[in-house]
Amino acid sequence: MADLYSTAIDDQTQWFEKNMERVAKKMRNSLNSLLNQFDRKGGNLEYTTANIQYASQSYFVLVEELQKAGYYDLVAELQNKENDLLKALKSKRPQGAVPISFTLQTQNKLKALNSLYELQFASVAEDAMKQITGIVMDTIVRTGKVEVAIKQIAEVLDNKLVRYSVTYANTTRAKFIQAVEYASAEEYTGEKYWQYVGPTDDLNRPACIEGLDQEFFTDDEREEFEARTADERMYNCRHTFVQITKEFYDENKA
């Protein structure tokens, strides 16, 4: 049960991370070219009107360079890989699970969810570009060293753009699987029962340990657990509620 869907999620997250590192490398090259456009004195950026004006426009230049580096195409390609997750959901149903009901209504809900994901990915990237713009502007005002600015920019690319994007990619994979489970359950008539599944290891948070310990939930219990632990499980949670039959619930809960 621990590896039910986690392998598919891990594979997609690793693929995304590898490609994000390529995007970051292209952005480093673009930023080096951008910094070469500024007036310098020795190894420092000069505090000139021309530099201030160019820096004020650099955010829009960076967003354009991010697009050229393939960031938005990469996000779109990740979203397209959700068909692979759907195949895993349909073909790797655990014992006692209710079959997935994938209707047109379910499909429309998932499309709306993807639109929200795309906005969040864009927000992560644009926040990083704003931070880099701030570094450039601050370096000009202080007539700071270019080499220091380059190091600060590299930290933003690695620790914000790449790390935050990868975290969100991993989170959206798990949330997509959970969204399919919930959308399918809405098509189900009768009482709903759930099994909390996922890895059991030293990375588990207290809320996930609690869920794994209980394992089997009524619908009311699941809703209470979800509401109470939402903040703790918001990012990088590797666990999922899978809808199960009443018979399977009764057999295992006892």
VEXZA-26347 format. One line per 2 residues: number of its first residue (from 1); for each residue x, y, z of C-alpha. Coordinates in steps of 0.2 Angstrom, whole numbers. Example, Ala and Ser with C-alpha at 12.3 -4.5 7.8 and 13.67 -1.06 7.14 Angstrom:
BEGIN
1) 62/-22/39 | 68/-5/36
REM end
This chain:
BEGIN
1) 0/0/0 | 14/12/4
3) 20/12/-14 | 2/13/-22
5) 5/29/-31 | 21/36/-23
7) 32/29/-37 | 22/38/-51
9) 23/54/-40 | 42/52/-37
11) 46/49/-55 | 37/64/-61
13) 44/75/-47 | 62/69/-51
15) 59/72/-69 | 53/90/-66
17) 68/93/-54 | 80/88/-67
19) 73/99/-80 | 71/114/-67
21) 90/113/-65 | 92/116/-83
23) 80/130/-83 | 90/138/-69
25) 106/136/-78 | 99/145/-93
27) 93/159/-82 | 110/161/-74
29) 117/163/-92 | 104/176/-96
31) 107/185/-80 | 125/187/-83
33) 121/194/-100 | 109/206/-92
35) 121/212/-79 | 134/216/-93
37) 122/229/-100 | 124/240/-84
39) 137/253/-82 | 151/247/-71
41) 166/255/-62 | 178/241/-59
43) 168/227/-52 | 154/238/-45
45) 138/243/-53 | 137/262/-54
47) 123/272/-47 | 118/281/-63
49) 101/286/-70 | 103/274/-85
51) 106/260/-73 | 91/264/-62
53) 80/265/-77 | 86/249/-84
55) 84/240/-68 | 66/246/-66
57) 63/237/-82 | 73/221/-78
59) 58/212/-70 | 49/211/-87
61) 65/206/-96 | 68/192/-83
63) 50/185/-85 | 53/185/-104
65) 70/176/-101 | 61/164/-90
67) 49/159/-104 | 63/157/-116
69) 72/146/-103 | 57/134/-105
71) 49/136/-87 | 31/138/-93
73) 33/125/-106 | 40/113/-92
75) 25/117/-81 | 13/113/-96
77) 22/97/-99 | 21/92/-81
79) 2/95/-81 | 0/84/-97
81) 9/70/-87 | -7/68/-77
83) -14/56/-89 | 0/44/-82
85) -7/47/-64 | -24/43/-70
87) -18/27/-77 | -10/22/-61
89) -26/27/-52 | -36/15/-63
91) -24/1/-64 | -17/0/-47
93) -33/1/-36 | -29/-7/-19
95) -39/-22/-12 | -56/-16/-6
97) -55/1/-16 | -70/8/-25
99) -67/9/-44 | -64/26/-50
101) -78/35/-59 | -71/46/-72
103) -86/56/-79 | -86/72/-89
105) -90/81/-73 | -75/74/-65
107) -64/80/-80 | -71/97/-79
109) -67/99/-61 | -49/93/-64
111) -47/106/-78 | -52/119/-66
113) -39/113/-53 | -26/113/-66
115) -29/131/-70 | -26/135/-51
117) -10/125/-52 | -3/135/-67
119) -7/151/-58 | 3/145/-42
121) 18/140/-53 | 18/157/-61
123) 17/165/-44 | 32/155/-38
125) 42/160/-53 | 37/178/-54
127) 41/181/-35 | 59/174/-38
129) 61/187/-53 | 55/201/-42
131) 67/196/-29 | 81/196/-42
133) 76/213/-48 | 77/219/-30
135) 95/213/-29 | 100/222/-45
137) 92/238/-39 | 100/237/-22
139) 117/233/-29 | 116/249/-40
141) 110/260/-26 | 124/254/-15
143) 136/253/-30 | 139/236/-24
145) 150/222/-31 | 144/212/-46
147) 151/196/-40 | 141/198/-24
149) 125/201/-33 | 128/186/-44
151) 130/175/-29 | 114/182/-21
153) 105/179/-38 | 111/161/-39
155) 104/158/-21 | 87/164/-27
157) 87/153/-42 | 92/138/-32
159) 83/140/-16 | 67/149/-22
161) 64/146/-41 | 70/128/-41
163) 66/122/-24 | 49/130/-22
165) 44/125/-40 | 49/107/-36
167) 40/107/-19 | 25/113/-28
169) 26/100/-42 | 27/86/-29
171) 12/94/-20 | 2/95/-35
173) 5/77/-40 | -2/71/-24
175) -16/84/-23 | -21/78/-41
177) -23/60/-36 | -33/65/-20
179) -44/77/-31 | -48/62/-43
181) -53/51/-27 | -64/65/-21
183) -72/69/-37 | -75/51/-41
185) -83/49/-23 | -95/62/-27
187) -102/51/-41 | -104/37/-28
189) -121/34/-19 | -121/28/-1
191) -110/29/14 | -92/33/10
193) -77/25/19 | -59/28/17
195) -42/21/19 | -27/32/23
197) -12/26/13 | 6/31/9
199) 24/28/15 | 28/24/33
201) 46/31/36 | 55/44/46
203) 50/58/35 | 32/56/41
205) 24/71/50 | 14/69/66
207) -2/72/57 | 2/58/44
209) 8/46/58 | -9/49/66
211) -18/46/50 | -8/30/46
213) -11/24/64 | -30/25/62
215) -29/20/44 | -48/17/41
217) -60/32/42 | -79/36/40
219) -83/51/29 | -86/61/44
221) -69/56/52 | -60/60/36
223) -67/77/35 | -63/81/53
225) -45/75/51 | -43/84/34
227) -49/101/42 | -38/99/58
229) -22/94/49 | -24/104/33
231) -10/116/37 | 3/103/42
233) -1/92/27 | -2/107/14
235) 15/104/6 | 24/88/1
237) 12/76/9 | 14/59/2
239) -2/51/8 | -19/49/1
241) -37/45/6 | -43/31/-5
243) -62/27/-5 | -65/9/0
245) -81/-2/1 | -91/-4/17
247) -87/-22/18 | -68/-19/17
249) -70/-6/30 | -80/-17/42
251) -68/-31/40 | -52/-21/44
253) -59/-8/56 | -64/-22/68
REM end
